[in-house]
Amino acid sequence: MNYILFDGDVRNSLLPFTFTRPVADIRIGILTIREKWEKHLGLTTTTITEEYLEEKFPMVEMEENILINASFCPTNSLVEKVKNLGENEAIFKGEDVIAFYTSDSQEEVNFDEYTQIEFEEELLQIKENWDIFTFNGKAIKEDFDLITEDRTSQPIPEGVQVINKENIFIEEGAEVIFSSLNASNGPIYIGKDALIMENASIRGPFSMSEKAVVKMGTKIYGGTTLGPYCKVGGEINNSVLFGYTSKGHDGYLGNSVLGEWCNLGADTNNSNLKNNYAEVKLWKYETGNFAKTGLQFCGLMMGDHSKCGINTMFNTGTVVGVSTNIFGTGFPRNFIPSFSWGGAAGFTTFQMRKVLEVATAVMKRKNLVFDDKDQRILNHVFEITKEYRNY
């Protein structure tokens, strides 16, 4: 069977992260949503997404296909039902379609003609960008069980202080030096060739992927994920860093999500709680306005390739777009459009020539190439976000 993950109705609710990736490639827990499905299915998947992303994230259609709503994270029972789908069958959760069968000969899908199977069990669905950190602790626990089943962890090194060591898994090549790992409230997963330096204190649930680095004296609280090649220091609470992103120095990051190739300058801090303890509102691209989150704690949402200078201060519930450069004193406003250059004193446009120079240099440091596909994606995002730079 051929499995295809599609963005669904939530795509615009997950901006700015879905400006540069399909919904399937959002990281929550240890794995991306795509990696979760592929691990469960034992097969690779392709994607139905925005046209400008198709070159990098193509779709492969065959005679028989099962399309899966990428906003839903898999469970064993859901995957079993998906695998057993037949012609003219679809799985629903309330009004939302989870998965359905199609053939390459179908010109359109009419669910009124389908046998609709209601999935009754609880599922993790990512509908809003703040769901990524809100549900991250739960997702770490589910991924930990999936990844470590019937496997043996590398031994915990001498000198590392641990609580509930049975809930700690260290991959091959990882190094942990004189640190504290407390897995009493959730698992701790340390990926291949990752590094935890001296005197770091970590509470689970926590995950760090391949080649990620936790620097000396770092304090990390539960519900935090570091994607591949991330580097962090200071204090972090309930935050998700997708990959290749650095918060390498002192400063606080809480209840936040950072995309790929971001960098927070030394002593950058974000507020995650309003002084009056009121509900936090976040910018919504769909409405062009701020929306209630239902949360008292909500920090920073930062899209791919964005950077900020030393001593930057982000207010509660700040949304930063793609490829921004933020610097200067004071609090910048709590919606910063993509390709903005400046800070509290005001913004100008971060011109594409300089954007491409920075992206090329940053990726080269990780021995990766900022290729033509990536460039075309950023060029398109630059054009479709012009209206926000007049906000």
Buried (B, 14 or more C-beta within 10 A) or exposed (E): EBBBBBBBEBBEBBBBBBBBBBBBBBBBBBBBBBBBBBBBBEEEBBBBBBEBBBEBBEBEBEEBBBBBBBBBBBBEEBBEBBBEBEEBBBBBBEEBBBBBBBEEEEEEBEEEEBEEBEBEEEBBBBEBBBBBBBBBBBBBBBBBEBBBEEEEBBEBBEEBEBBBEEBBBBBEEBBBBBBBBBBEBBBBBBBBBBBBBEBBBBBBBBBBBBBBBBBEBBBBBBBBBBBBBBBBBBBBBBBBBBBBBBBBBBBBBBBBBBBBBBBBBBBBBBBBBBEEEEEBBBBBBEEEEBEEBEBBBBBBBBBBBBBBBEBBBBBBBBBBBBBBBBBBEEBBBBBBBBBBBBBBEEBEBBEBEBBBEBBBEBBEEEEBEBEEEBBBBBEBBBEEBEEBBEE
